[in-house]
Amino acid sequence: MIFPLKELIEYEGNRYEITCAASRRAYQLSMLRDPDIEDNDGKVVSLAAQQVFTREIDFRLEEG
C-alpha cells in the first residue's frame, strides 16, 4: 500500500490536522509493533494514513 495521496487531495477538512493525526497514528503503530505493519511491507506511515482516511480510526483535537 502506498500513501493515499488521492484521499489527501480530495479531503475537505483541515489537511494539517489529518496529517498530524496520521503521523501520531504511525507513531502509535510503531510503538505497539502492530502486526498489520508487516502485512503492509513495513510501511507504517502509509498504513496509518489509510486508517485515518478510511475512518478506521477516529481522531480529535485536544484543547490545550
CHARMM internal coordinates of N, CA and C (Angstrom, degrees):
IC EDIT
DIST 1 N 1 CA 1.4588
DIST 1 CA 1 C 1.5231
ANGL 1 N 1 CA 1 C 108.45
DIST 1 C 2 N 1.2933
ANGL 1 CA 1 C 2 N 115.85
DIHE 1 N 1 CA 1 C 2 N 135.38
DIST 2 N 2 CA 1.4545
ANGL 1 C 2 N 2 CA 120.92
DIHE 1 CA 1 C 2 N 2 CA 176.91
DIST 2 CA 2 C 1.5299
ANGL 2 N 2 CA 2 C 109.11
DIHE 1 C 2 N 2 CA 2 C -102.50
DIST 2 C 3 N 1.3029
ANGL 2 CA 2 C 3 N 116.01
DIHE 2 N 2 CA 2 C 3 N 168.36
DIST 3 N 3 CA 1.4644
ANGL 2 C 3 N 3 CA 120.11
DIHE 2 CA 2 C 3 N 3 CA 179.55
DIST 3 CA 3 C 1.5246
ANGL 3 N 3 CA 3 C 109.00
DIHE 2 C 3 N 3 CA 3 C -61.09
DIST 3 C 4 N 1.3330
ANGL 3 CA 3 C 4 N 117.34
DIHE 3 N 3 CA 3 C 4 N 132.19
DIST 4 N 4 CA 1.4686
ANGL 3 C 4 N 4 CA 121.29
DIHE 3 CA 3 C 4 N 4 CA -175.45
DIST 4 CA 4 C 1.5299
ANGL 4 N 4 CA 4 C 113.23
DIHE 3 C 4 N 4 CA 4 C -76.17
DIST 4 C 5 N 1.3260
ANGL 4 CA 4 C 5 N 116.91
DIHE 4 N 4 CA 4 C 5 N 74.34
DIST 5 N 5 CA 1.4684
ANGL 4 C 5 N 5 CA 121.17
DIHE 4 CA 4 C 5 N 5 CA -177.56
DIST 5 CA 5 C 1.5200
ANGL 5 N 5 CA 5 C 112.36
DIHE 4 C 5 N 5 CA 5 C -64.03
DIST 5 C 6 N 1.3207
ANGL 5 CA 5 C 6 N 117.09
DIHE 5 N 5 CA 5 C 6 N -36.61
DIST 6 N 6 CA 1.4627
ANGL 5 C 6 N 6 CA 119.86
DIHE 5 CA 5 C 6 N 6 CA -179.68
DIST 6 CA 6 C 1.5328
ANGL 6 N 6 CA 6 C 110.06
DIHE 5 C 6 N 6 CA 6 C -60.22
DIST 6 C 7 N 1.3378
ANGL 6 CA 6 C 7 N 116.71
DIHE 6 N 6 CA 6 C 7 N -44.20
DIST 7 N 7 CA 1.4628
ANGL 6 C 7 N 7 CA 120.50
DIHE 6 CA 6 C 7 N 7 CA 179.55
DIST 7 CA 7 C 1.5236
ANGL 7 N 7 CA 7 C 111.06
DIHE 6 C 7 N 7 CA 7 C -64.98
DIST 7 C 8 N 1.3290
ANGL 7 CA 7 C 8 N 116.83
DIHE 7 N 7 CA 7 C 8 N -37.28
DIST 8 N 8 CA 1.4686
ANGL 7 C 8 N 8 CA 120.45
DIHE 7 CA 7 C 8 N 8 CA 178.37
DIST 8 CA 8 C 1.5301
ANGL 8 N 8 CA 8 C 110.62
DIHE 7 C 8 N 8 CA 8 C -65.52
DIST 8 C 9 N 1.3165
ANGL 8 CA 8 C 9 N 116.91
DIHE 8 N 8 CA 8 C 9 N -42.52
DIST 9 N 9 CA 1.4643
ANGL 8 C 9 N 9 CA 120.75
DIHE 8 CA 8 C 9 N 9 CA 179.87
DIST 9 CA 9 C 1.5298
ANGL 9 N 9 CA 9 C 111.13
DIHE 8 C 9 N 9 CA 9 C -65.08
DIST 9 C 10 N 1.3291
ANGL 9 CA 9 C 10 N 116.18
DIHE 9 N 9 CA 9 C 10 N -40.17
DIST 10 N 10 CA 1.4626
ANGL 9 C 10 N 10 CA 120.62
DIHE 9 CA 9 C 10 N 10 CA -176.69
DIST 10 CA 10 C 1.5258
ANGL 10 N 10 CA 10 C 113.34
DIHE 9 C 10 N 10 CA 10 C -84.68
DIST 10 C 11 N 1.3109
ANGL 10 CA 10 C 11 N 117.36
DIHE 10 N 10 CA 10 C 11 N -5.42
DIST 11 N 11 CA 1.4648
ANGL 10 C 11 N 11 CA 121.26
DIHE 10 CA 10 C 11 N 11 CA -177.40
DIST 11 CA 11 C 1.5240
ANGL 11 N 11 CA 11 C 110.25
DIHE 10 C 11 N 11 CA 11 C -64.29
DIST 11 C 12 N 1.3293
ANGL 11 CA 11 C 12 N 116.41
DIHE 11 N 11 CA 11 C 12 N 130.32
DIST 12 N 12 CA 1.4643
ANGL 11 C 12 N 12 CA 122.29
DIHE 11 CA 11 C 12 N 12 CA -175.84
DIST 12 CA 12 C 1.5297
ANGL 12 N 12 CA 12 C 113.00
DIHE 11 C 12 N 12 CA 12 C -87.53
DIST 12 C 13 N 1.3208
ANGL 12 CA 12 C 13 N 117.39
DIHE 12 N 12 CA 12 C 13 N -20.76
DIST 13 N 13 CA 1.4613
ANGL 12 C 13 N 13 CA 120.63
DIHE 12 CA 12 C 13 N 13 CA -175.29
DIST 13 CA 13 C 1.5205
ANGL 13 N 13 CA 13 C 112.31
DIHE 12 C 13 N 13 CA 13 C -85.78
DIST 13 C 14 N 1.3115
ANGL 13 CA 13 C 14 N 115.59
DIHE 13 N 13 CA 13 C 14 N -160.18
DIST 14 N 14 CA 1.4567
ANGL 13 C 14 N 14 CA 123.43
DIHE 13 CA 13 C 14 N 14 CA -179.33
DIST 14 CA 14 C 1.5289
ANGL 14 N 14 CA 14 C 108.84
DIHE 13 C 14 N 14 CA 14 C -76.89
DIST 14 C 15 N 1.3250
ANGL 14 CA 14 C 15 N 116.73
DIHE 14 N 14 CA 14 C 15 N 112.74
DIST 15 N 15 CA 1.4701
ANGL 14 C 15 N 15 CA 121.10
DIHE 14 CA 14 C 15 N 15 CA -176.65
DIST 15 CA 15 C 1.5250
ANGL 15 N 15 CA 15 C 111.82
DIHE 14 C 15 N 15 CA 15 C -66.51
DIST 15 C 16 N 1.3127
ANGL 15 CA 15 C 16 N 116.52
DIHE 15 N 15 CA 15 C 16 N -32.84
DIST 16 N 16 CA 1.4644
ANGL 15 C 16 N 16 CA 119.33
DIHE 15 CA 15 C 16 N 16 CA 178.35
DIST 16 CA 16 C 1.5278
ANGL 16 N 16 CA 16 C 109.86
DIHE 15 C 16 N 16 CA 16 C -63.17
DIST 16 C 17 N 1.3312
ANGL 16 CA 16 C 17 N 117.00
DIHE 16 N 16 CA 16 C 17 N -44.25
DIST 17 N 17 CA 1.4662
ANGL 16 C 17 N 17 CA 120.75
DIHE 16 CA 16 C 17 N 17 CA -179.04
DIST 17 CA 17 C 1.5215
ANGL 17 N 17 CA 17 C 111.59
DIHE 16 C 17 N 17 CA 17 C -62.61
DIST 17 C 18 N 1.3315
ANGL 17 CA 17 C 18 N 117.33
DIHE 17 N 17 CA 17 C 18 N -45.84
DIST 18 N 18 CA 1.4588
ANGL 17 C 18 N 18 CA 119.02
DIHE 17 CA 17 C 18 N 18 CA -177.08
DIST 18 CA 18 C 1.5362
ANGL 18 N 18 CA 18 C 111.06
DIHE 17 C 18 N 18 CA 18 C -70.64
DIST 18 C 19 N 1.3220
ANGL 18 CA 18 C 19 N 116.87
DIHE 18 N 18 CA 18 C 19 N -30.44
DIST 19 N 19 CA 1.4557
ANGL 18 C 19 N 19 CA 120.09
DIHE 18 CA 18 C 19 N 19 CA 176.21
DIST 19 CA 19 C 1.5270
ANGL 19 N 19 CA 19 C 110.11
DIHE 18 C 19 N 19 CA 19 C -68.42
DIST 19 C 20 N 1.3218
ANGL 19 CA 19 C 20 N 116.80
DIHE 19 N 19 CA 19 C 20 N -40.76
DIST 20 N 20 CA 1.4688
ANGL 19 C 20 N 20 CA 120.79
DIHE 19 CA 19 C 20 N 20 CA 175.82
DIST 20 CA 20 C 1.5239
ANGL 20 N 20 CA 20 C 111.04
DIHE 19 C 20 N 20 CA 20 C -63.75
DIST 20 C 21 N 1.3341
ANGL 20 CA 20 C 21 N 116.64
DIHE 20 N 20 CA 20 C 21 N -39.90
DIST 21 N 21 CA 1.4700
ANGL 20 C 21 N 21 CA 121.06
DIHE 20 CA 20 C 21 N 21 CA 178.80
DIST 21 CA 21 C 1.5225
ANGL 21 N 21 CA 21 C 110.05
DIHE 20 C 21 N 21 CA 21 C -63.17
DIST 21 C 22 N 1.3153
ANGL 21 CA 21 C 22 N 118.04
DIHE 21 N 21 CA 21 C 22 N -43.31
DIST 22 N 22 CA 1.4662
ANGL 21 C 22 N 22 CA 121.24
DIHE 21 CA 21 C 22 N 22 CA 178.90
DIST 22 CA 22 C 1.5285
ANGL 22 N 22 CA 22 C 111.03
DIHE 21 C 22 N 22 CA 22 C -65.84
DIST 22 C 23 N 1.3188
ANGL 22 CA 22 C 23 N 116.21
DIHE 22 N 22 CA 22 C 23 N -38.74
DIST 23 N 23 CA 1.4580
ANGL 22 C 23 N 23 CA 120.70
DIHE 22 CA 22 C 23 N 23 CA 178.24
DIST 23 CA 23 C 1.5258
ANGL 23 N 23 CA 23 C 111.35
DIHE 22 C 23 N 23 CA 23 C -63.70
DIST 23 C 24 N 1.3183
ANGL 23 CA 23 C 24 N 116.10
DIHE 23 N 23 CA 23 C 24 N -45.41
DIST 24 N 24 CA 1.4704
ANGL 23 C 24 N 24 CA 120.19
DIHE 23 CA 23 C 24 N 24 CA 179.41
DIST 24 CA 24 C 1.5268
ANGL 24 N 24 CA 24 C 110.43
DIHE 23 C 24 N 24 CA 24 C -65.32
DIST 24 C 25 N 1.3526
ANGL 24 CA 24 C 25 N 116.54
DIHE 24 N 24 CA 24 C 25 N -39.20
DIST 25 N 25 CA 1.4651
ANGL 24 C 25 N 25 CA 120.60
DIHE 24 CA 24 C 25 N 25 CA 178.94
DIST 25 CA 25 C 1.5256
ANGL 25 N 25 CA 25 C 110.47
DIHE 24 C 25 N 25 CA 25 C -64.73
DIST 25 C 26 N 1.3253
ANGL 25 CA 25 C 26 N 117.51
DIHE 25 N 25 CA 25 C 26 N -38.61
DIST 26 N 26 CA 1.4640
ANGL 25 C 26 N 26 CA 121.29
DIHE 25 CA 25 C 26 N 26 CA 177.62
DIST 26 CA 26 C 1.5269
ANGL 26 N 26 CA 26 C 110.08
DIHE 25 C 26 N 26 CA 26 C -60.85
DIST 26 C 27 N 1.3152
ANGL 26 CA 26 C 27 N 116.07
DIHE 26 N 26 CA 26 C 27 N -41.65
DIST 27 N 27 CA 1.4678
ANGL 26 C 27 N 27 CA 120.44
DIHE 26 CA 26 C 27 N 27 CA 177.57
DIST 27 CA 27 C 1.5287
ANGL 27 N 27 CA 27 C 110.16
DIHE 26 C 27 N 27 CA 27 C -62.33
DIST 27 C 28 N 1.3364
ANGL 27 CA 27 C 28 N 116.92
DIHE 27 N 27 CA 27 C 28 N -45.15
DIST 28 N 28 CA 1.4620
ANGL 27 C 28 N 28 CA 120.35
DIHE 27 CA 27 C 28 N 28 CA 178.73
DIST 28 CA 28 C 1.5242
ANGL 28 N 28 CA 28 C 111.43
DIHE 27 C 28 N 28 CA 28 C -59.58
DIST 28 C 29 N 1.3278
ANGL 28 CA 28 C 29 N 116.45
DIHE 28 N 28 CA 28 C 29 N -47.15
DIST 29 N 29 CA 1.4647
ANGL 28 C 29 N 29 CA 120.44
DIHE 28 CA 28 C 29 N 29 CA -179.00
DIST 29 CA 29 C 1.5258
ANGL 29 N 29 CA 29 C 111.44
DIHE 28 C 29 N 29 CA 29 C -60.15
DIST 29 C 30 N 1.3257
ANGL 29 CA 29 C 30 N 116.49
DIHE 29 N 29 CA 29 C 30 N -42.25
DIST 30 N 30 CA 1.4612
ANGL 29 C 30 N 30 CA 119.48
DIHE 29 CA 29 C 30 N 30 CA -178.83
DIST 30 CA 30 C 1.5247
ANGL 30 N 30 CA 30 C 111.52
DIHE 29 C 30 N 30 CA 30 C -69.11
DIST 30 C 31 N 1.3189
ANGL 30 CA 30 C 31 N 117.39
DIHE 30 N 30 CA 30 C 31 N -37.71
DIST 31 N 31 CA 1.4665
ANGL 30 C 31 N 31 CA 120.17
DIHE 30 CA 30 C 31 N 31 CA 179.40
DIST 31 CA 31 C 1.5344
ANGL 31 N 31 CA 31 C 111.58
DIHE 30 C 31 N 31 CA 31 C -69.44
DIST 31 C 32 N 1.3285
ANGL 31 CA 31 C 32 N 116.37
DIHE 31 N 31 CA 31 C 32 N -33.78
DIST 32 N 32 CA 1.4655
ANGL 31 C 32 N 32 CA 120.92
DIHE 31 CA 31 C 32 N 32 CA 179.66
DIST 32 CA 32 C 1.5268
ANGL 32 N 32 CA 32 C 112.33
DIHE 31 C 32 N 32 CA 32 C -84.18
DIST 32 C 33 N 1.3258
ANGL 32 CA 32 C 33 N 115.38
DIHE 32 N 32 CA 32 C 33 N -7.60
DIST 33 N 33 CA 1.4686
ANGL 32 C 33 N 33 CA 121.01
DIHE 32 CA 32 C 33 N 33 CA -175.97
DIST 33 CA 33 C 1.5287
ANGL 33 N 33 CA 33 C 110.71
DIHE 32 C 33 N 33 CA 33 C 50.82
DIST 33 C 34 N 1.3220
ANGL 33 CA 33 C 34 N 114.54
DIHE 33 N 33 CA 33 C 34 N 50.63
DIST 34 N 34 CA 1.4617
ANGL 33 C 34 N 34 CA 122.53
DIHE 33 CA 33 C 34 N 34 CA -177.74
DIST 34 CA 34 C 1.5309
ANGL 34 N 34 CA 34 C 110.28
DIHE 33 C 34 N 34 CA 34 C -58.13
DIST 34 C 35 N 1.3372
ANGL 34 CA 34 C 35 N 117.53
DIHE 34 N 34 CA 34 C 35 N 132.02
DIST 35 N 35 CA 1.4713
ANGL 34 C 35 N 35 CA 120.02
DIHE 34 CA 34 C 35 N 35 CA -179.45
DIST 35 CA 35 C 1.5329
ANGL 35 N 35 CA 35 C 113.51
DIHE 34 C 35 N 35 CA 35 C -64.37
DIST 35 C 36 N 1.3180
ANGL 35 CA 35 C 36 N 118.23
DIHE 35 N 35 CA 35 C 36 N -20.29
DIST 36 N 36 CA 1.4679
ANGL 35 C 36 N 36 CA 121.13
DIHE 35 CA 35 C 36 N 36 CA 177.70
DIST 36 CA 36 C 1.5223
ANGL 36 N 36 CA 36 C 111.74
DIHE 35 C 36 N 36 CA 36 C -64.52
DIST 36 C 37 N 1.3289
ANGL 36 CA 36 C 37 N 117.16
DIHE 36 N 36 CA 36 C 37 N -21.20
DIST 37 N 37 CA 1.4656
ANGL 36 C 37 N 37 CA 120.92
DIHE 36 CA 36 C 37 N 37 CA 179.44
DIST 37 CA 37 C 1.5293
ANGL 37 N 37 CA 37 C 110.15
DIHE 36 C 37 N 37 CA 37 C -62.58
DIST 37 C 38 N 1.3272
ANGL 37 CA 37 C 38 N 116.68
DIHE 37 N 37 CA 37 C 38 N -44.61
DIST 38 N 38 CA 1.4644
ANGL 37 C 38 N 38 CA 119.97
DIHE 37 CA 37 C 38 N 38 CA 179.25
DIST 38 CA 38 C 1.5202
ANGL 38 N 38 CA 38 C 111.31
DIHE 37 C 38 N 38 CA 38 C -64.80
DIST 38 C 39 N 1.3330
ANGL 38 CA 38 C 39 N 116.95
DIHE 38 N 38 CA 38 C 39 N -36.97
DIST 39 N 39 CA 1.4644
ANGL 38 C 39 N 39 CA 120.99
DIHE 38 CA 38 C 39 N 39 CA 177.79
DIST 39 CA 39 C 1.5266
ANGL 39 N 39 CA 39 C 111.29
DIHE 38 C 39 N 39 CA 39 C -66.21
DIST 39 C 40 N 1.3249
ANGL 39 CA 39 C 40 N 116.47
DIHE 39 N 39 CA 39 C 40 N -18.42
DIST 40 N 40 CA 1.4690
ANGL 39 C 40 N 40 CA 122.87
DIHE 39 CA 39 C 40 N 40 CA -178.94
DIST 40 CA 40 C 1.5315
ANGL 40 N 40 CA 40 C 110.84
DIHE 39 C 40 N 40 CA 40 C -106.56
DIST 40 C 41 N 1.3225
ANGL 40 CA 40 C 41 N 116.59
DIHE 40 N 40 CA 40 C 41 N 27.57
DIST 41 N 41 CA 1.4700
ANGL 40 C 41 N 41 CA 122.53
DIHE 40 CA 40 C 41 N 41 CA 178.94
DIST 41 CA 41 C 1.5194
ANGL 41 N 41 CA 41 C 113.31
DIHE 40 C 41 N 41 CA 41 C 56.34
DIST 41 C 42 N 1.3234
ANGL 41 CA 41 C 42 N 117.56
DIHE 41 N 41 CA 41 C 42 N 30.26
DIST 42 N 42 CA 1.4572
ANGL 41 C 42 N 42 CA 121.77
DIHE 41 CA 41 C 42 N 42 CA 177.36
DIST 42 CA 42 C 1.5108
ANGL 42 N 42 CA 42 C 114.91
DIHE 41 C 42 N 42 CA 42 C 77.54
DIST 42 C 43 N 1.3170
ANGL 42 CA 42 C 43 N 118.20
DIHE 42 N 42 CA 42 C 43 N 8.59
DIST 43 N 43 CA 1.4626
ANGL 42 C 43 N 43 CA 122.28
DIHE 42 CA 42 C 43 N 43 CA -177.61
DIST 43 CA 43 C 1.5214
ANGL 43 N 43 CA 43 C 109.92
DIHE 42 C 43 N 43 CA 43 C -88.68
DIST 43 C 44 N 1.3166
ANGL 43 CA 43 C 44 N 115.53
DIHE 43 N 43 CA 43 C 44 N 89.42
DIST 44 N 44 CA 1.4561
ANGL 43 C 44 N 44 CA 122.28
DIHE 43 CA 43 C 44 N 44 CA -174.44
DIST 44 CA 44 C 1.5307
ANGL 44 N 44 CA 44 C 111.98
DIHE 43 C 44 N 44 CA 44 C -68.49
DIST 44 C 45 N 1.3261
ANGL 44 CA 44 C 45 N 117.41
DIHE 44 N 44 CA 44 C 45 N -45.55
DIST 45 N 45 CA 1.4625
ANGL 44 C 45 N 45 CA 121.04
DIHE 44 CA 44 C 45 N 45 CA -175.79
DIST 45 CA 45 C 1.5253
ANGL 45 N 45 CA 45 C 111.22
DIHE 44 C 45 N 45 CA 45 C -64.89
DIST 45 C 46 N 1.3220
ANGL 45 CA 45 C 46 N 117.14
DIHE 45 N 45 CA 45 C 46 N -43.44
DIST 46 N 46 CA 1.4669
ANGL 45 C 46 N 46 CA 118.56
DIHE 45 CA 45 C 46 N 46 CA 179.99
DIST 46 CA 46 C 1.5230
ANGL 46 N 46 CA 46 C 111.29
DIHE 45 C 46 N 46 CA 46 C -66.91
DIST 46 C 47 N 1.3280
ANGL 46 CA 46 C 47 N 117.69
DIHE 46 N 46 CA 46 C 47 N -36.35
DIST 47 N 47 CA 1.4652
ANGL 46 C 47 N 47 CA 121.19
DIHE 46 CA 46 C 47 N 47 CA 176.31
DIST 47 CA 47 C 1.5255
ANGL 47 N 47 CA 47 C 110.25
DIHE 46 C 47 N 47 CA 47 C -63.37
DIST 47 C 48 N 1.3222
ANGL 47 CA 47 C 48 N 117.08
DIHE 47 N 47 CA 47 C 48 N -45.67
DIST 48 N 48 CA 1.4609
ANGL 47 C 48 N 48 CA 121.65
DIHE 47 CA 47 C 48 N 48 CA 179.66
DIST 48 CA 48 C 1.5314
ANGL 48 N 48 CA 48 C 110.88
DIHE 47 C 48 N 48 CA 48 C -62.49
DIST 48 C 49 N 1.3211
ANGL 48 CA 48 C 49 N 116.57
DIHE 48 N 48 CA 48 C 49 N -44.67
DIST 49 N 49 CA 1.4665
ANGL 48 C 49 N 49 CA 120.33
DIHE 48 CA 48 C 49 N 49 CA 179.79
DIST 49 CA 49 C 1.5207
ANGL 49 N 49 CA 49 C 110.52
DIHE 48 C 49 N 49 CA 49 C -62.23
DIST 49 C 50 N 1.3169
ANGL 49 CA 49 C 50 N 116.72
DIHE 49 N 49 CA 49 C 50 N -42.60
DIST 50 N 50 CA 1.4586
ANGL 49 C 50 N 50 CA 120.38
DIHE 49 CA 49 C 50 N 50 CA 179.00
DIST 50 CA 50 C 1.5276
ANGL 50 N 50 CA 50 C 110.64
DIHE 49 C 50 N 50 CA 50 C -60.86
DIST 50 C 51 N 1.3341
ANGL 50 CA 50 C 51 N 117.22
DIHE 50 N 50 CA 50 C 51 N -42.47
DIST 51 N 51 CA 1.4658
ANGL 50 C 51 N 51 CA 121.16
DIHE 50 CA 50 C 51 N 51 CA 178.94
DIST 51 CA 51 C 1.5265
ANGL 51 N 51 CA 51 C 111.21
DIHE 50 C 51 N 51 CA 51 C -62.67
DIST 51 C 52 N 1.3079
ANGL 51 CA 51 C 52 N 117.16
DIHE 51 N 51 CA 51 C 52 N -39.30
DIST 52 N 52 CA 1.4616
ANGL 51 C 52 N 52 CA 120.99
DIHE 51 CA 51 C 52 N 52 CA -179.39
DIST 52 CA 52 C 1.5294
ANGL 52 N 52 CA 52 C 110.58
DIHE 51 C 52 N 52 CA 52 C -70.36
DIST 52 C 53 N 1.3254
ANGL 52 CA 52 C 53 N 117.31
DIHE 52 N 52 CA 52 C 53 N -48.15
DIST 53 N 53 CA 1.4637
ANGL 52 C 53 N 53 CA 120.86
DIHE 52 CA 52 C 53 N 53 CA -176.53
DIST 53 CA 53 C 1.5280
ANGL 53 N 53 CA 53 C 113.25
DIHE 52 C 53 N 53 CA 53 C -68.16
DIST 53 C 54 N 1.3262
ANGL 53 CA 53 C 54 N 117.57
DIHE 53 N 53 CA 53 C 54 N -31.78
DIST 54 N 54 CA 1.4655
ANGL 53 C 54 N 54 CA 120.43
DIHE 53 CA 53 C 54 N 54 CA 179.33
DIST 54 CA 54 C 1.5263
ANGL 54 N 54 CA 54 C 111.27
DIHE 53 C 54 N 54 CA 54 C -88.01
DIST 54 C 55 N 1.3233
ANGL 54 CA 54 C 55 N 115.32
DIHE 54 N 54 CA 54 C 55 N 3.28
DIST 55 N 55 CA 1.4648
ANGL 54 C 55 N 55 CA 122.36
DIHE 54 CA 54 C 55 N 55 CA 179.99
DIST 55 CA 55 C 1.5279
ANGL 55 N 55 CA 55 C 113.11
DIHE 54 C 55 N 55 CA 55 C 59.78
DIST 55 C 56 N 1.3359
ANGL 55 CA 55 C 56 N 114.97
DIHE 55 N 55 CA 55 C 56 N 28.59
DIST 56 N 56 CA 1.4626
ANGL 55 C 56 N 56 CA 119.87
DIHE 55 CA 55 C 56 N 56 CA 172.53
DIST 56 CA 56 C 1.5285
ANGL 56 N 56 CA 56 C 109.12
DIHE 55 C 56 N 56 CA 56 C -65.53
DIST 56 C 57 N 1.3321
ANGL 56 CA 56 C 57 N 115.20
DIHE 56 N 56 CA 56 C 57 N -31.35
DIST 57 N 57 CA 1.4596
ANGL 56 C 57 N 57 CA 121.40
DIHE 56 CA 56 C 57 N 57 CA 172.85
DIST 57 CA 57 C 1.5228
ANGL 57 N 57 CA 57 C 107.64
DIHE 56 C 57 N 57 CA 57 C -124.91
DIST 57 C 58 N 1.3037
ANGL 57 CA 57 C 58 N 116.05
DIHE 57 N 57 CA 57 C 58 N 154.50
DIST 58 N 58 CA 1.4643
ANGL 57 C 58 N 58 CA 121.85
DIHE 57 CA 57 C 58 N 58 CA 176.81
DIST 58 CA 58 C 1.5255
ANGL 58 N 58 CA 58 C 108.52
DIHE 57 C 58 N 58 CA 58 C -105.94
DIST 58 C 59 N 1.3150
ANGL 58 CA 58 C 59 N 115.56
DIHE 58 N 58 CA 58 C 59 N 156.49
DIST 59 N 59 CA 1.4571
ANGL 58 C 59 N 59 CA 119.96
DIHE 58 CA 58 C 59 N 59 CA 175.01
DIST 59 CA 59 C 1.5234
ANGL 59 N 59 CA 59 C 108.69
DIHE 58 C 59 N 59 CA 59 C -140.27
DIST 59 C 60 N 1.3115
ANGL 59 CA 59 C 60 N 114.54
DIHE 59 N 59 CA 59 C 60 N 158.30
DIST 60 N 60 CA 1.4666
ANGL 59 C 60 N 60 CA 120.19
DIHE 59 CA 59 C 60 N 60 CA 176.79
DIST 60 CA 60 C 1.5210
ANGL 60 N 60 CA 60 C 107.59
DIHE 59 C 60 N 60 CA 60 C -150.77
DIST 60 C 61 N 1.3054
ANGL 60 CA 60 C 61 N 115.23
DIHE 60 N 60 CA 60 C 61 N 155.46
DIST 61 N 61 CA 1.4501
ANGL 60 C 61 N 61 CA 121.21
DIHE 60 CA 60 C 61 N 61 CA 176.36
DIST 61 CA 61 C 1.5191
ANGL 61 N 61 CA 61 C 109.32
DIHE 60 C 61 N 61 CA 61 C -83.50
DIST 61 C 62 N 1.3000
ANGL 61 CA 61 C 62 N 115.75
DIHE 61 N 61 CA 61 C 62 N 139.24
DIST 62 N 62 CA 1.4539
ANGL 61 C 62 N 62 CA 120.05
DIHE 61 CA 61 C 62 N 62 CA 177.11
DIST 62 CA 62 C 1.5175
ANGL 62 N 62 CA 62 C 108.29
DIHE 61 C 62 N 62 CA 62 C -95.08
DIST 62 C 63 N 1.2921
ANGL 62 CA 62 C 63 N 115.81
DIHE 62 N 62 CA 62 C 63 N 134.08
DIST 63 N 63 CA 1.4684
ANGL 62 C 63 N 63 CA 120.27
DIHE 62 CA 62 C 63 N 63 CA 174.90
DIST 63 CA 63 C 1.5155
ANGL 63 N 63 CA 63 C 107.80
DIHE 62 C 63 N 63 CA 63 C -73.83
DIST 63 C 64 N 1.3035
ANGL 63 CA 63 C 64 N 116.79
DIHE 63 N 63 CA 63 C 64 N 132.40
DIST 64 N 64 CA 1.4505
ANGL 63 C 64 N 64 CA 117.62
DIHE 63 CA 63 C 64 N 64 CA -176.56
DIST 64 CA 64 C 1.4214
ANGL 64 N 64 CA 64 C 112.22
DIHE 63 C 64 N 64 CA 64 C -137.90
END
COOR INIT
IC SEED 1 N 1 CA 1 C
IC BUILD
